[in-house]
Amino acid sequence: MDSVAETRYIRGGFRASREFGFALERRFPGLDLTGVDVDGVAMVVEISDPRRLNLYQLSRVLVGAAKGGVKTAVVDFCHKGLTTAVPLFNLFAMVDESARLKELSKLEKAIRTGV
């Protein structure tokens, strides 16, 4: 039985899928699931190239998942062997803060260069 409920390929450097919480341990052995809700569905975000990651697209996907009742996010850097599970709201807050810092950095660069 395939435990992946739905997979979406998104232009933004990542792939998002929903996974049943009980299957996370099987799919990601050794993943620390303490502090996250594994009773429902989890959002699995697989990032293949962090340099191509579009934070705006990722935040839209996370908001949509939260509206759908998803409470857990698993972030997997595919070729790096880094995987972590966090509450969805915490991940959204980190992505939102990163996007804001990126915008402020662009604004600062524009002010310094006078463009």
Buried (B, 14 or more C-beta within 10 A) or exposed (E): EEBEEEEEEBEBBBBBBBBBBEBBEEBBEEBEBEEBBBEBBBBBBBBBEEEEBBBEBBBBBBBEBBEEEBBBBBBBBEEEEEBBBBBBEEBBEBBBEBBEEEEEEEEEEEEEEEE
